[in-house]
Structures are given as C-alpha cells and as structure tokens.
Amino acid sequence: MKLAGFNQLPPEQAQAVLAHCVAIKRWQQAMVAARPYASLGALCQQARLLAQEWGEADFVQALAAHPRIGERARGEHKEAALSRQEQAAVGEDAELRQALRIANQDYEQRFGYLFLIRAKGRSGQEMLAELQRRLANTPAQELGEALGQLREITLLRLQESII
Ligand SMILES: NC(=O)NC1=NC(=O)NC1=O
C-alpha cells in the first residue's frame, strides 16, 4: 500500500496493515499513533526506534507468529504466506531439514523458545550454521541476537507492506 493511503486509513485498518509485520500490539498501535509519516524513511526510522523498546515479553509474544525454520507455515493467513516465502531457501533437501529439526530441538531445550532468524536472503545451510553458532551464546547474548533478528524481519515486512 502507498504511504499516503496508510497515513489516511482509520486507526484499526492501519493497525491491520501492520499486524503481519510483527505480532506485538504495542508496536503496531504506537506506529499507527505516530502517523502521518512524511516519508518512507521516517516510517522506517520510527519502526526501528519503537522496536528498540522490545524486551523478552514482547519477543515471546511475537514468536507465536513465526513457524520454526524448516517447518512449512500452515494456514493461509498472511504471516504463514510470508514465512513460506521467506523460508523458501530451505528447499526440499531432506537431510538439511532433518538437521534443522534436530538443531531447533537443541536450541529450544537450551533457551526455552524457538530459534528466530531473518530467513530472507539466507540459504538453508547458512541458517543451520547460524543456529549452531548461536547455540553457544549465553541466554542474555542470545536474547539480544534473537531480538535483532525479529527487528530485521519486522522492517523487511514493513518495507514490503508500505511503499
Ligand atoms: N523461526 C523463524 O526464524 N521463522 C522465520 N524467520 C523469517 O524470516 N520468517 C519466518 O517465518
């Protein structure tokens, strides 16, 4: 949608446009309240600024909308379609999918939440390598990295939604 159109939508509709960028209501509502945006640059700057406020609770809330890496998102809602598109690089390599499945389990046992990575632009092998690297992080380090990836996914989706 065009920025001018987004600026003029009623608040609930404007929030619905942002809903699939990240499942954090506080962020969606603050983004809507800060309209009108003079440019796409201002929109993205505000999105980044607000995303700096995210903590563990926000992160856990957002994870519900992200399927595991290597698992095909089910359903037809927009997040599922976006996830399938973003994760397309994982491809049909059965060995890689199995390795991702095992590494995801190790990760979830260690950190207690699912592994999140900005999948767009990364091959399946690169994501497996990142998963294995990040397994060595301390919980505090890993929350920082994972929040950074959530921010990247959110900005990518925002930039695809409002042009
Ligand atoms: N667990 C995940 O990292 N999921 C995802 N990363 C993306 O970039 N899209 C997803 O669905």
The ligand as a MOL file (V3000), in Angstrom:
LIG
                    3D

  0  0  0     0  0            999 V3000
M  V30 BEGIN CTAB
M  V30 COUNTS 11 11 0 0 0
M  V30 BEGIN ATOM
M  V30 1 N 11.7290 -19.2740 13.1220 0
M  V30 2 C 11.9720 -18.3230 12.1910 0
M  V30 3 O 13.0520 -17.7280 12.1580 0
M  V30 4 N 10.9640 -18.0370 11.3090 0
M  V30 5 C 11.0840 -17.0850 10.3290 0
M  V30 6 N 12.0950 -16.2820 10.0070 0
M  V30 7 C 11.7260 -15.4890 8.9380 0
M  V30 8 O 12.4060 -14.6550 8.3730 0
M  V30 9 N 10.4490 -15.7970 8.5820 0
M  V30 10 C 9.9990 -16.7810 9.4230 0
M  V30 11 O 8.8820 -17.3340 9.4420 0
M  V30 END ATOM
M  V30 BEGIN BOND
M  V30 1 1 1 2
M  V30 2 2 2 3
M  V30 3 1 2 4
M  V30 4 1 4 5
M  V30 5 2 5 6
M  V30 6 1 5 10
M  V30 7 1 6 7
M  V30 8 2 7 8
M  V30 9 1 7 9
M  V30 10 1 9 10
M  V30 11 2 10 11
M  V30 END BOND
M  V30 END CTAB
M  END
